[in-house]
Amino acid sequence: MTDKVESILGFAVRAGKVIYGIDNIEHLRKKRYVMLICNSLSERSVKKCIAVADSGRIPLLQIKNKLLEEIVHKPNCKAVAIGDKQMSQAILKFRNDNYEVLTSEVK
């Protein structure tokens, strides 16, 4: 059974509201409302994601129990950002114990 966050991520992928990859998230000027990273991401990359999230005041969630590439169906995908405000709010609302909050911007 999939949780609601996975379903919302699927909708965001189909709607084209997802930015893939740490470098794209950092350098694109599009608005980002929430970032999600995989639990298999290296420690150095996690620190980079935290820095990007802090500088942009973006909530950052780490997925604990599943690989991000399985959820978004993109091989070797370790980080995504959502560019839709309503979908991001729904992700933050429906997050559960499978998602660890890494930044203090999440309410």
Phi and psi restraints in degrees (range 20) as a CNS / XPLOR table:
assign (resid 1 and name C) (resid 2 and name N)
       (resid 2 and name CA) (resid 2 and name C) 1.0 -90.2 20.0 2
assign (resid 2 and name N) (resid 2 and name CA)
       (resid 2 and name C) (resid 3 and name N) 1.0 150.7 20.0 2
assign (resid 2 and name C) (resid 3 and name N)
       (resid 3 and name CA) (resid 3 and name C) 1.0 -89.6 20.0 2
assign (resid 3 and name N) (resid 3 and name CA)
       (resid 3 and name C) (resid 4 and name N) 1.0 172.8 20.0 2
assign (resid 3 and name C) (resid 4 and name N)
       (resid 4 and name CA) (resid 4 and name C) 1.0 -65.7 20.0 2
assign (resid 4 and name N) (resid 4 and name CA)
       (resid 4 and name C) (resid 5 and name N) 1.0 -33.3 20.0 2
assign (resid 4 and name C) (resid 5 and name N)
       (resid 5 and name CA) (resid 5 and name C) 1.0 -63.4 20.0 2
assign (resid 5 and name N) (resid 5 and name CA)
       (resid 5 and name C) (resid 6 and name N) 1.0 -42.1 20.0 2
assign (resid 5 and name C) (resid 6 and name N)
       (resid 6 and name CA) (resid 6 and name C) 1.0 -62.4 20.0 2
assign (resid 6 and name N) (resid 6 and name CA)
       (resid 6 and name C) (resid 7 and name N) 1.0 -40.0 20.0 2
assign (resid 6 and name C) (resid 7 and name N)
       (resid 7 and name CA) (resid 7 and name C) 1.0 -63.8 20.0 2
assign (resid 7 and name N) (resid 7 and name CA)
       (resid 7 and name C) (resid 8 and name N) 1.0 -43.3 20.0 2
assign (resid 7 and name C) (resid 8 and name N)
       (resid 8 and name CA) (resid 8 and name C) 1.0 -64.8 20.0 2
assign (resid 8 and name N) (resid 8 and name CA)
       (resid 8 and name C) (resid 9 and name N) 1.0 -40.2 20.0 2
assign (resid 8 and name C) (resid 9 and name N)
       (resid 9 and name CA) (resid 9 and name C) 1.0 -60.9 20.0 2
assign (resid 9 and name N) (resid 9 and name CA)
       (resid 9 and name C) (resid 10 and name N) 1.0 -39.2 20.0 2
assign (resid 9 and name C) (resid 10 and name N)
       (resid 10 and name CA) (resid 10 and name C) 1.0 -61.8 20.0 2
assign (resid 10 and name N) (resid 10 and name CA)
       (resid 10 and name C) (resid 11 and name N) 1.0 -42.9 20.0 2
assign (resid 10 and name C) (resid 11 and name N)
       (resid 11 and name CA) (resid 11 and name C) 1.0 -63.5 20.0 2
assign (resid 11 and name N) (resid 11 and name CA)
       (resid 11 and name C) (resid 12 and name N) 1.0 -40.6 20.0 2
assign (resid 11 and name C) (resid 12 and name N)
       (resid 12 and name CA) (resid 12 and name C) 1.0 -64.5 20.0 2
assign (resid 12 and name N) (resid 12 and name CA)
       (resid 12 and name C) (resid 13 and name N) 1.0 -39.4 20.0 2
assign (resid 12 and name C) (resid 13 and name N)
       (resid 13 and name CA) (resid 13 and name C) 1.0 -62.8 20.0 2
assign (resid 13 and name N) (resid 13 and name CA)
       (resid 13 and name C) (resid 14 and name N) 1.0 -47.3 20.0 2
assign (resid 13 and name C) (resid 14 and name N)
       (resid 14 and name CA) (resid 14 and name C) 1.0 -66.5 20.0 2
assign (resid 14 and name N) (resid 14 and name CA)
       (resid 14 and name C) (resid 15 and name N) 1.0 -30.5 20.0 2
assign (resid 14 and name C) (resid 15 and name N)
       (resid 15 and name CA) (resid 15 and name C) 1.0 -83.0 20.0 2
assign (resid 15 and name N) (resid 15 and name CA)
       (resid 15 and name C) (resid 16 and name N) 1.0 -7.2 20.0 2
assign (resid 15 and name C) (resid 16 and name N)
       (resid 16 and name CA) (resid 16 and name C) 1.0 75.0 20.0 2
assign (resid 16 and name N) (resid 16 and name CA)
       (resid 16 and name C) (resid 17 and name N) 1.0 27.7 20.0 2
assign (resid 16 and name C) (resid 17 and name N)
       (resid 17 and name CA) (resid 17 and name C) 1.0 -101.5 20.0 2
assign (resid 17 and name N) (resid 17 and name CA)
       (resid 17 and name C) (resid 18 and name N) 1.0 16.4 20.0 2
assign (resid 17 and name C) (resid 18 and name N)
       (resid 18 and name CA) (resid 18 and name C) 1.0 -110.8 20.0 2
assign (resid 18 and name N) (resid 18 and name CA)
       (resid 18 and name C) (resid 19 and name N) 1.0 135.2 20.0 2
assign (resid 18 and name C) (resid 19 and name N)
       (resid 19 and name CA) (resid 19 and name C) 1.0 -106.0 20.0 2
assign (resid 19 and name N) (resid 19 and name CA)
       (resid 19 and name C) (resid 20 and name N) 1.0 123.7 20.0 2
assign (resid 19 and name C) (resid 20 and name N)
       (resid 20 and name CA) (resid 20 and name C) 1.0 -99.3 20.0 2
assign (resid 20 and name N) (resid 20 and name CA)
       (resid 20 and name C) (resid 21 and name N) 1.0 136.7 20.0 2
assign (resid 20 and name C) (resid 21 and name N)
       (resid 21 and name CA) (resid 21 and name C) 1.0 91.6 20.0 2
assign (resid 21 and name N) (resid 21 and name CA)
       (resid 21 and name C) (resid 22 and name N) 1.0 143.9 20.0 2
assign (resid 21 and name C) (resid 22 and name N)
       (resid 22 and name CA) (resid 22 and name C) 1.0 -63.2 20.0 2
assign (resid 22 and name N) (resid 22 and name CA)
       (resid 22 and name C) (resid 23 and name N) 1.0 -44.0 20.0 2
assign (resid 22 and name C) (resid 23 and name N)
       (resid 23 and name CA) (resid 23 and name C) 1.0 -65.2 20.0 2
assign (resid 23 and name N) (resid 23 and name CA)
       (resid 23 and name C) (resid 24 and name N) 1.0 -41.9 20.0 2
assign (resid 23 and name C) (resid 24 and name N)
       (resid 24 and name CA) (resid 24 and name C) 1.0 -64.0 20.0 2
assign (resid 24 and name N) (resid 24 and name CA)
       (resid 24 and name C) (resid 25 and name N) 1.0 -40.8 20.0 2
assign (resid 24 and name C) (resid 25 and name N)
       (resid 25 and name CA) (resid 25 and name C) 1.0 -62.2 20.0 2
assign (resid 25 and name N) (resid 25 and name CA)
       (resid 25 and name C) (resid 26 and name N) 1.0 -40.6 20.0 2
assign (resid 25 and name C) (resid 26 and name N)
       (resid 26 and name CA) (resid 26 and name C) 1.0 -71.7 20.0 2
assign (resid 26 and name N) (resid 26 and name CA)
       (resid 26 and name C) (resid 27 and name N) 1.0 -40.1 20.0 2
assign (resid 26 and name C) (resid 27 and name N)
       (resid 27 and name CA) (resid 27 and name C) 1.0 -98.3 20.0 2
assign (resid 27 and name N) (resid 27 and name CA)
       (resid 27 and name C) (resid 28 and name N) 1.0 -23.5 20.0 2
assign (resid 27 and name C) (resid 28 and name N)
       (resid 28 and name CA) (resid 28 and name C) 1.0 -71.4 20.0 2
assign (resid 28 and name N) (resid 28 and name CA)
       (resid 28 and name C) (resid 29 and name N) 1.0 144.0 20.0 2
assign (resid 28 and name C) (resid 29 and name N)
       (resid 29 and name CA) (resid 29 and name C) 1.0 -89.1 20.0 2
assign (resid 29 and name N) (resid 29 and name CA)
       (resid 29 and name C) (resid 30 and name N) 1.0 4.2 20.0 2
assign (resid 29 and name C) (resid 30 and name N)
       (resid 30 and name CA) (resid 30 and name C) 1.0 -67.9 20.0 2
assign (resid 30 and name N) (resid 30 and name CA)
       (resid 30 and name C) (resid 31 and name N) 1.0 152.2 20.0 2
assign (resid 30 and name C) (resid 31 and name N)
       (resid 31 and name CA) (resid 31 and name C) 1.0 -71.6 20.0 2
assign (resid 31 and name N) (resid 31 and name CA)
       (resid 31 and name C) (resid 32 and name N) 1.0 134.2 20.0 2
assign (resid 31 and name C) (resid 32 and name N)
       (resid 32 and name CA) (resid 32 and name C) 1.0 -119.6 20.0 2
assign (resid 32 and name N) (resid 32 and name CA)
       (resid 32 and name C) (resid 33 and name N) 1.0 134.2 20.0 2
assign (resid 32 and name C) (resid 33 and name N)
       (resid 33 and name CA) (resid 33 and name C) 1.0 -108.2 20.0 2
assign (resid 33 and name N) (resid 33 and name CA)
       (resid 33 and name C) (resid 34 and name N) 1.0 -27.2 20.0 2
assign (resid 33 and name C) (resid 34 and name N)
       (resid 34 and name CA) (resid 34 and name C) 1.0 -155.8 20.0 2
assign (resid 34 and name N) (resid 34 and name CA)
       (resid 34 and name C) (resid 35 and name N) 1.0 145.5 20.0 2
assign (resid 34 and name C) (resid 35 and name N)
       (resid 35 and name CA) (resid 35 and name C) 1.0 -116.6 20.0 2
assign (resid 35 and name N) (resid 35 and name CA)
       (resid 35 and name C) (resid 36 and name N) 1.0 142.7 20.0 2
assign (resid 35 and name C) (resid 36 and name N)
       (resid 36 and name CA) (resid 36 and name C) 1.0 -127.0 20.0 2
assign (resid 36 and name N) (resid 36 and name CA)
       (resid 36 and name C) (resid 37 and name N) 1.0 136.0 20.0 2
assign (resid 36 and name C) (resid 37 and name N)
       (resid 37 and name CA) (resid 37 and name C) 1.0 -126.0 20.0 2
assign (resid 37 and name N) (resid 37 and name CA)
       (resid 37 and name C) (resid 38 and name N) 1.0 157.1 20.0 2
assign (resid 37 and name C) (resid 38 and name N)
       (resid 38 and name CA) (resid 38 and name C) 1.0 -83.2 20.0 2
assign (resid 38 and name N) (resid 38 and name CA)
       (resid 38 and name C) (resid 39 and name N) 1.0 153.0 20.0 2
assign (resid 38 and name C) (resid 39 and name N)
       (resid 39 and name CA) (resid 39 and name C) 1.0 -74.0 20.0 2
assign (resid 39 and name N) (resid 39 and name CA)
       (resid 39 and name C) (resid 40 and name N) 1.0 -12.4 20.0 2
assign (resid 39 and name C) (resid 40 and name N)
       (resid 40 and name CA) (resid 40 and name C) 1.0 -91.8 20.0 2
assign (resid 40 and name N) (resid 40 and name CA)
       (resid 40 and name C) (resid 41 and name N) 1.0 6.5 20.0 2
assign (resid 40 and name C) (resid 41 and name N)
       (resid 41 and name CA) (resid 41 and name C) 1.0 -70.9 20.0 2
assign (resid 41 and name N) (resid 41 and name CA)
       (resid 41 and name C) (resid 42 and name N) 1.0 142.0 20.0 2
assign (resid 41 and name C) (resid 42 and name N)
       (resid 42 and name CA) (resid 42 and name C) 1.0 -67.1 20.0 2
assign (resid 42 and name N) (resid 42 and name CA)
       (resid 42 and name C) (resid 43 and name N) 1.0 158.3 20.0 2
assign (resid 42 and name C) (resid 43 and name N)
       (resid 43 and name CA) (resid 43 and name C) 1.0 -60.7 20.0 2
assign (resid 43 and name N) (resid 43 and name CA)
       (resid 43 and name C) (resid 44 and name N) 1.0 -39.9 20.0 2
assign (resid 43 and name C) (resid 44 and name N)
       (resid 44 and name CA) (resid 44 and name C) 1.0 -63.8 20.0 2
assign (resid 44 and name N) (resid 44 and name CA)
       (resid 44 and name C) (resid 45 and name N) 1.0 -42.4 20.0 2
assign (resid 44 and name C) (resid 45 and name N)
       (resid 45 and name CA) (resid 45 and name C) 1.0 -68.7 20.0 2
assign (resid 45 and name N) (resid 45 and name CA)
       (resid 45 and name C) (resid 46 and name N) 1.0 -35.2 20.0 2
assign (resid 45 and name C) (resid 46 and name N)
       (resid 46 and name CA) (resid 46 and name C) 1.0 -61.9 20.0 2
assign (resid 46 and name N) (resid 46 and name CA)
       (resid 46 and name C) (resid 47 and name N) 1.0 -43.3 20.0 2
assign (resid 46 and name C) (resid 47 and name N)
       (resid 47 and name CA) (resid 47 and name C) 1.0 -61.9 20.0 2
assign (resid 47 and name N) (resid 47 and name CA)
       (resid 47 and name C) (resid 48 and name N) 1.0 -39.2 20.0 2
assign (resid 47 and name C) (resid 48 and name N)
       (resid 48 and name CA) (resid 48 and name C) 1.0 -64.5 20.0 2
assign (resid 48 and name N) (resid 48 and name CA)
       (resid 48 and name C) (resid 49 and name N) 1.0 -41.6 20.0 2
assign (resid 48 and name C) (resid 49 and name N)
       (resid 49 and name CA) (resid 49 and name C) 1.0 -64.3 20.0 2
assign (resid 49 and name N) (resid 49 and name CA)
       (resid 49 and name C) (resid 50 and name N) 1.0 -40.2 20.0 2
assign (resid 49 and name C) (resid 50 and name N)
       (resid 50 and name CA) (resid 50 and name C) 1.0 -63.3 20.0 2
assign (resid 50 and name N) (resid 50 and name CA)
       (resid 50 and name C) (resid 51 and name N) 1.0 -41.1 20.0 2
assign (resid 50 and name C) (resid 51 and name N)
       (resid 51 and name CA) (resid 51 and name C) 1.0 -64.1 20.0 2
assign (resid 51 and name N) (resid 51 and name CA)
       (resid 51 and name C) (resid 52 and name N) 1.0 -42.2 20.0 2
assign (resid 51 and name C) (resid 52 and name N)
       (resid 52 and name CA) (resid 52 and name C) 1.0 -64.8 20.0 2
assign (resid 52 and name N) (resid 52 and name CA)
       (resid 52 and name C) (resid 53 and name N) 1.0 -43.4 20.0 2
assign (resid 52 and name C) (resid 53 and name N)
       (resid 53 and name CA) (resid 53 and name C) 1.0 -65.2 20.0 2
assign (resid 53 and name N) (resid 53 and name CA)
       (resid 53 and name C) (resid 54 and name N) 1.0 -41.4 20.0 2
assign (resid 53 and name C) (resid 54 and name N)
       (resid 54 and name CA) (resid 54 and name C) 1.0 -66.5 20.0 2
assign (resid 54 and name N) (resid 54 and name CA)
       (resid 54 and name C) (resid 55 and name N) 1.0 -41.6 20.0 2
assign (resid 54 and name C) (resid 55 and name N)
       (resid 55 and name CA) (resid 55 and name C) 1.0 -68.9 20.0 2
assign (resid 55 and name N) (resid 55 and name CA)
       (resid 55 and name C) (resid 56 and name N) 1.0 -32.9 20.0 2
assign (resid 55 and name C) (resid 56 and name N)
       (resid 56 and name CA) (resid 56 and name C) 1.0 -96.4 20.0 2
assign (resid 56 and name N) (resid 56 and name CA)
       (resid 56 and name C) (resid 57 and name N) 1.0 1.1 20.0 2
assign (resid 56 and name C) (resid 57 and name N)
       (resid 57 and name CA) (resid 57 and name C) 1.0 53.5 20.0 2
assign (resid 57 and name N) (resid 57 and name CA)
       (resid 57 and name C) (resid 58 and name N) 1.0 49.0 20.0 2
assign (resid 57 and name C) (resid 58 and name N)
       (resid 58 and name CA) (resid 58 and name C) 1.0 -108.3 20.0 2
assign (resid 58 and name N) (resid 58 and name CA)
       (resid 58 and name C) (resid 59 and name N) 1.0 132.5 20.0 2
assign (resid 58 and name C) (resid 59 and name N)
       (resid 59 and name CA) (resid 59 and name C) 1.0 -62.8 20.0 2
assign (resid 59 and name N) (resid 59 and name CA)
       (resid 59 and name C) (resid 60 and name N) 1.0 140.4 20.0 2
assign (resid 59 and name C) (resid 60 and name N)
       (resid 60 and name CA) (resid 60 and name C) 1.0 -124.8 20.0 2
assign (resid 60 and name N) (resid 60 and name CA)
       (resid 60 and name C) (resid 61 and name N) 1.0 124.3 20.0 2
assign (resid 60 and name C) (resid 61 and name N)
       (resid 61 and name CA) (resid 61 and name C) 1.0 -119.3 20.0 2
assign (resid 61 and name N) (resid 61 and name CA)
       (resid 61 and name C) (resid 62 and name N) 1.0 140.1 20.0 2
assign (resid 61 and name C) (resid 62 and name N)
       (resid 62 and name CA) (resid 62 and name C) 1.0 -109.7 20.0 2
assign (resid 62 and name N) (resid 62 and name CA)
       (resid 62 and name C) (resid 63 and name N) 1.0 128.0 20.0 2
assign (resid 62 and name C) (resid 63 and name N)
       (resid 63 and name CA) (resid 63 and name C) 1.0 -80.1 20.0 2
assign (resid 63 and name N) (resid 63 and name CA)
       (resid 63 and name C) (resid 64 and name N) 1.0 126.3 20.0 2
assign (resid 63 and name C) (resid 64 and name N)
       (resid 64 and name CA) (resid 64 and name C) 1.0 -92.6 20.0 2
assign (resid 64 and name N) (resid 64 and name CA)
       (resid 64 and name C) (resid 65 and name N) 1.0 -44.0 20.0 2
assign (resid 64 and name C) (resid 65 and name N)
       (resid 65 and name CA) (resid 65 and name C) 1.0 -99.6 20.0 2
assign (resid 65 and name N) (resid 65 and name CA)
       (resid 65 and name C) (resid 66 and name N) 1.0 -4.8 20.0 2
assign (resid 65 and name C) (resid 66 and name N)
       (resid 66 and name CA) (resid 66 and name C) 1.0 -145.8 20.0 2
assign (resid 66 and name N) (resid 66 and name CA)
       (resid 66 and name C) (resid 67 and name N) 1.0 153.4 20.0 2
assign (resid 66 and name C) (resid 67 and name N)
       (resid 67 and name CA) (resid 67 and name C) 1.0 -79.4 20.0 2
assign (resid 67 and name N) (resid 67 and name CA)
       (resid 67 and name C) (resid 68 and name N) 1.0 139.6 20.0 2
assign (resid 67 and name C) (resid 68 and name N)
       (resid 68 and name CA) (resid 68 and name C) 1.0 -62.5 20.0 2
assign (resid 68 and name N) (resid 68 and name CA)
       (resid 68 and name C) (resid 69 and name N) 1.0 -36.0 20.0 2
assign (resid 68 and name C) (resid 69 and name N)
       (resid 69 and name CA) (resid 69 and name C) 1.0 -62.4 20.0 2
assign (resid 69 and name N) (resid 69 and name CA)
       (resid 69 and name C) (resid 70 and name N) 1.0 -28.8 20.0 2
assign (resid 69 and name C) (resid 70 and name N)
       (resid 70 and name CA) (resid 70 and name C) 1.0 -72.5 20.0 2
assign (resid 70 and name N) (resid 70 and name CA)
       (resid 70 and name C) (resid 71 and name N) 1.0 -32.7 20.0 2
assign (resid 70 and name C) (resid 71 and name N)
       (resid 71 and name CA) (resid 71 and name C) 1.0 -76.6 20.0 2
assign (resid 71 and name N) (resid 71 and name CA)
       (resid 71 and name C) (resid 72 and name N) 1.0 -44.6 20.0 2
assign (resid 71 and name C) (resid 72 and name N)
       (resid 72 and name CA) (resid 72 and name C) 1.0 -94.1 20.0 2
assign (resid 72 and name N) (resid 72 and name CA)
       (resid 72 and name C) (resid 73 and name N) 1.0 -2.4 20.0 2
assign (resid 72 and name C) (resid 73 and name N)
       (resid 73 and name CA) (resid 73 and name C) 1.0 56.3 20.0 2
assign (resid 73 and name N) (resid 73 and name CA)
       (resid 73 and name C) (resid 74 and name N) 1.0 44.8 20.0 2
assign (resid 73 and name C) (resid 74 and name N)
       (resid 74 and name CA) (resid 74 and name C) 1.0 -131.9 20.0 2
assign (resid 74 and name N) (resid 74 and name CA)
       (resid 74 and name C) (resid 75 and name N) 1.0 116.3 20.0 2
assign (resid 74 and name C) (resid 75 and name N)
       (resid 75 and name CA) (resid 75 and name C) 1.0 -58.5 20.0 2
assign (resid 75 and name N) (resid 75 and name CA)
       (resid 75 and name C) (resid 76 and name N) 1.0 138.0 20.0 2
assign (resid 75 and name C) (resid 76 and name N)
       (resid 76 and name CA) (resid 76 and name C) 1.0 60.8 20.0 2
assign (resid 76 and name N) (resid 76 and name CA)
       (resid 76 and name C) (resid 77 and name N) 1.0 25.8 20.0 2
assign (resid 76 and name C) (resid 77 and name N)
       (resid 77 and name CA) (resid 77 and name C) 1.0 -83.4 20.0 2
assign (resid 77 and name N) (resid 77 and name CA)
       (resid 77 and name C) (resid 78 and name N) 1.0 124.3 20.0 2
assign (resid 77 and name C) (resid 78 and name N)
       (resid 78 and name CA) (resid 78 and name C) 1.0 -115.7 20.0 2
assign (resid 78 and name N) (resid 78 and name CA)
       (resid 78 and name C) (resid 79 and name N) 1.0 -17.9 20.0 2
assign (resid 78 and name C) (resid 79 and name N)
       (resid 79 and name CA) (resid 79 and name C) 1.0 -148.0 20.0 2
assign (resid 79 and name N) (resid 79 and name CA)
       (resid 79 and name C) (resid 80 and name N) 1.0 139.1 20.0 2
assign (resid 79 and name C) (resid 80 and name N)
       (resid 80 and name CA) (resid 80 and name C) 1.0 -138.4 20.0 2
assign (resid 80 and name N) (resid 80 and name CA)
       (resid 80 and name C) (resid 81 and name N) 1.0 156.3 20.0 2
assign (resid 80 and name C) (resid 81 and name N)
       (resid 81 and name CA) (resid 81 and name C) 1.0 -128.0 20.0 2
assign (resid 81 and name N) (resid 81 and name CA)
       (resid 81 and name C) (resid 82 and name N) 1.0 145.7 20.0 2
assign (resid 81 and name C) (resid 82 and name N)
       (resid 82 and name CA) (resid 82 and name C) 1.0 -102.3 20.0 2
assign (resid 82 and name N) (resid 82 and name CA)
       (resid 82 and name C) (resid 83 and name N) 1.0 130.0 20.0 2
assign (resid 82 and name C) (resid 83 and name N)
       (resid 83 and name CA) (resid 83 and name C) 1.0 -103.0 20.0 2
assign (resid 83 and name N) (resid 83 and name CA)
       (resid 83 and name C) (resid 84 and name N) 1.0 19.1 20.0 2
assign (resid 83 and name C) (resid 84 and name N)
       (resid 84 and name CA) (resid 84 and name C) 1.0 -122.0 20.0 2
assign (resid 84 and name N) (resid 84 and name CA)
       (resid 84 and name C) (resid 85 and name N) 1.0 125.6 20.0 2
assign (resid 84 and name C) (resid 85 and name N)
       (resid 85 and name CA) (resid 85 and name C) 1.0 -65.0 20.0 2
assign (resid 85 and name N) (resid 85 and name CA)
       (resid 85 and name C) (resid 86 and name N) 1.0 -44.6 20.0 2
assign (resid 85 and name C) (resid 86 and name N)
       (resid 86 and name CA) (resid 86 and name C) 1.0 -66.9 20.0 2
assign (resid 86 and name N) (resid 86 and name CA)
       (resid 86 and name C) (resid 87 and name N) 1.0 -40.8 20.0 2
assign (resid 86 and name C) (resid 87 and name N)
       (resid 87 and name CA) (resid 87 and name C) 1.0 -65.8 20.0 2
assign (resid 87 and name N) (resid 87 and name CA)
       (resid 87 and name C) (resid 88 and name N) 1.0 -39.0 20.0 2
assign (resid 87 and name C) (resid 88 and name N)
       (resid 88 and name CA) (resid 88 and name C) 1.0 -64.9 20.0 2
assign (resid 88 and name N) (resid 88 and name CA)
       (resid 88 and name C) (resid 89 and name N) 1.0 -42.0 20.0 2
assign (resid 88 and name C) (resid 89 and name N)
       (resid 89 and name CA) (resid 89 and name C) 1.0 -62.8 20.0 2
assign (resid 89 and name N) (resid 89 and name CA)
       (resid 89 and name C) (resid 90 and name N) 1.0 -38.3 20.0 2
assign (resid 89 and name C) (resid 90 and name N)
       (resid 90 and name CA) (resid 90 and name C) 1.0 -67.1 20.0 2
assign (resid 90 and name N) (resid 90 and name CA)
       (resid 90 and name C) (resid 91 and name N) 1.0 -39.4 20.0 2
assign (resid 90 and name C) (resid 91 and name N)
       (resid 91 and name CA) (resid 91 and name C) 1.0 -61.3 20.0 2
assign (resid 91 and name N) (resid 91 and name CA)
       (resid 91 and name C) (resid 92 and name N) 1.0 -44.7 20.0 2
assign (resid 91 and name C) (resid 92 and name N)
       (resid 92 and name CA) (resid 92 and name C) 1.0 -67.6 20.0 2
assign (resid 92 and name N) (resid 92 and name CA)
       (resid 92 and name C) (resid 93 and name N) 1.0 -34.3 20.0 2
assign (resid 92 and name C) (resid 93 and name N)
       (resid 93 and name CA) (resid 93 and name C) 1.0 -69.5 20.0 2
assign (resid 93 and name N) (resid 93 and name CA)
       (resid 93 and name C) (resid 94 and name N) 1.0 -41.3 20.0 2
assign (resid 93 and name C) (resid 94 and name N)
       (resid 94 and name CA) (resid 94 and name C) 1.0 -97.6 20.0 2
assign (resid 94 and name N) (resid 94 and name CA)
       (resid 94 and name C) (resid 95 and name N) 1.0 7.5 20.0 2
assign (resid 94 and name C) (resid 95 and name N)
       (resid 95 and name CA) (resid 95 and name C) 1.0 -64.9 20.0 2
assign (resid 95 and name N) (resid 95 and name CA)
       (resid 95 and name C) (resid 96 and name N) 1.0 151.1 20.0 2
assign (resid 95 and name C) (resid 96 and name N)
       (resid 96 and name CA) (resid 96 and name C) 1.0 -133.4 20.0 2
assign (resid 96 and name N) (resid 96 and name CA)
       (resid 96 and name C) (resid 97 and name N) 1.0 -158.7 20.0 2
assign (resid 96 and name C) (resid 97 and name N)
       (resid 97 and name CA) (resid 97 and name C) 1.0 -67.3 20.0 2
assign (resid 97 and name N) (resid 97 and name CA)
       (resid 97 and name C) (resid 98 and name N) 1.0 -12.4 20.0 2
assign (resid 97 and name C) (resid 98 and name N)
       (resid 98 and name CA) (resid 98 and name C) 1.0 -80.2 20.0 2
assign (resid 98 and name N) (resid 98 and name CA)
       (resid 98 and name C) (resid 99 and name N) 1.0 -3.2 20.0 2
assign (resid 98 and name C) (resid 99 and name N)
       (resid 99 and name CA) (resid 99 and name C) 1.0 -126.4 20.0 2
assign (resid 99 and name N) (resid 99 and name CA)
       (resid 99 and name C) (resid 100 and name N) 1.0 117.5 20.0 2
assign (resid 99 and name C) (resid 100 and name N)
       (resid 100 and name CA) (resid 100 and name C) 1.0 -93.0 20.0 2
assign (resid 100 and name N) (resid 100 and name CA)
       (resid 100 and name C) (resid 101 and name N) 1.0 131.5 20.0 2
assign (resid 100 and name C) (resid 101 and name N)
       (resid 101 and name CA) (resid 101 and name C) 1.0 -83.6 20.0 2
assign (resid 101 and name N) (resid 101 and name CA)
       (resid 101 and name C) (resid 102 and name N) 1.0 124.3 20.0 2
assign (resid 101 and name C) (resid 102 and name N)
       (resid 102 and name CA) (resid 102 and name C) 1.0 -107.4 20.0 2
assign (resid 102 and name N) (resid 102 and name CA)
       (resid 102 and name C) (resid 103 and name N) 1.0 -14.3 20.0 2
assign (resid 102 and name C) (resid 103 and name N)
       (resid 103 and name CA) (resid 103 and name C) 1.0 -121.7 20.0 2
assign (resid 103 and name N) (resid 103 and name CA)
       (resid 103 and name C) (resid 104 and name N) 1.0 160.2 20.0 2
assign (resid 103 and name C) (resid 104 and name N)
       (resid 104 and name CA) (resid 104 and name C) 1.0 -86.2 20.0 2
assign (resid 104 and name N) (resid 104 and name CA)
       (resid 104 and name C) (resid 105 and name N) 1.0 1.0 20.0 2
assign (resid 104 and name C) (resid 105 and name N)
       (resid 105 and name CA) (resid 105 and name C) 1.0 -76.6 20.0 2
assign (resid 105 and name N) (resid 105 and name CA)
       (resid 105 and name C) (resid 106 and name N) 1.0 -14.3 20.0 2
assign (resid 105 and name C) (resid 106 and name N)
       (resid 106 and name CA) (resid 106 and name C) 1.0 -78.1 20.0 2
assign (resid 106 and name N) (resid 106 and name CA)
       (resid 106 and name C) (resid 107 and name N) 1.0 130.9 20.0 2
